Amino acid sequence: MPGEDLPPGFNAARVFIDRHLAEGRATRPALCSLDQVLTYEALAHGVNRAAHGLVRLGLVRGDRLLLVIRDEPAFYFLFWGAMKAGIIPVPVNTLLRAPDYAFMIDHSGCRGLIWSDACASDVTAALSLVPDALPVALPVSEAAPLLFEHGPDTFDAVDAGPEAPCLWLYSSGSTGRPKAVVHAHRDLVATAELYGVRTLGLRADDICFSAAKLFFAYGLGNAMTFPLWVGGTAVLLAERPTPSNTFAMIERFRPSVYFGVPTLYAALLEALKTRSPDLSSLRLCVSAGEALPPDLFHRWHAATGLAPLDGIGSTEALHIFISNRLDRPRPGTSGCLVEGFEARIVDDGDHPVPVGEVGRLLIRGPSLTLGYWRGNGRLDVPFERGWLDTGDTYSCDAEGYFTYHGRSDDMLKVGGIWCSPFEIEGALIEHPSVLEVAVVGREDAHGLVKPEAWVVPTAGVSAGPLLEAALQAHCKTRLAPYKYPRTFHFVEDLPKTATGKIQRFRLRRGDGWENDR
Ligand code: 3UK
């Protein structure tokens, strides 16, 4: 099993970066962005200089380095450079707000923070919110001359170990703060081999383009570890993906593999009604992040001749563990287990449910997180006797195809990205016109979930489009820009239990609560 036969002292940077020079791929393209193409040799040199530079600036083994970096070559240099030096890279979402970054700086105890210049305002505001100055805090424009452009071209990766922590990713929970999901060196190998190679069949001539950014576990595999594992090429786009820039990237760089999320497939399909970009380079399309409605599957297949392969992954598993296959995709399902993973579907008493029945999905496999960072080097291990509860409800048929039936908590996936209804409620309740609020998920015309707000306005405030616009604008300044409610209902009161708990299921159904003001 990949990941089980790795030598003691294993450092993933040796196989993802150094190996390619030893195997004669120095002049092959490793990554392309709008302004440059980097060969495997140029990549290795940038990584090695970054490793030297981070050490020169005073970072040491075990230190965390927060990276608020868009999809650009600097992400690769810093990520692998840190790993070579035994420093833990912690890529974080570039769309967050100052209080989110301040939390992560404090919680991670990081000693370094490097950010893309485009993210400067929220990151520098966060730095002013935390009590202590960090030894290393730089925008990429200042880090680049210090770290990537000078210095020795070689750096021997420090010895680590297959099970040694190598990477953290923050993932949102339904309540409370994001959790730092810790992954080991072997997890990168296991996902690239078991899903990238054995499930998708990725090869050295593949060019991978991902709508999901590198700071998501999904994007990190798609546009970095998978192409680097097979000696292929990644295509990077720094901007947020739109149909226009997606089509432009596909026509210019001719990727063979496209990794999207259902919301983007829906947007691309809308755009294809009025445009006919050349998508002929694609041989494989993947969808993940939230369930792909069968209608989108069929329409994408009709428009492009390619079956989008839906698969479910998670930050805790690092990548996809149940997936459709090119030779037998089944629309409306997440597909079958990826080699190396096991699943159990259980009822509330933790007993396996009969074939075809719905229950909680538990998984086991070779890339599951070491645990959540809890401070002082300790981890909270989210396992029940070795099994990880995904928080999803699933059924599995006699042929081994898994079907998604929703979350077992209140969390929403919007455009494939976590959205906590409680966080949106927390922002809305701070607005002076809001007396009470509840946020639930509502399916749009494509069957994709969007946040919907139910608001009781304060006395004397008139409900209507003006209030709605003001509340949306309020959310967009307080929260990451994708976390605003797409629709609002203004009501006299909210349905509650005898003990005063909001009955979200009634809001979701809308029964008796449609009498908007
Ligand atoms: C949901 C899906 C139905 C599901 C991810 C690596 O999404 C990824 O990681 P996150 O931690 O979220 C995990 C949760 O998202 N989900 C994801 N994909 C699907 N639900 N069908 C799907 N195809 O609730 C899961 O527990 O952000 C991480 C690689 C791929 C990924 N999708």
Residues whose N, C-alpha, C, O or C-beta is under 5 A from the ligand:
A	BS01	3UK	S171 A217 Y218 S287 A288 G289 E290 A291 D310 G311 I312 G313 S314 T315 E316 L318 H319 I320 T390 D392 Y404 G416
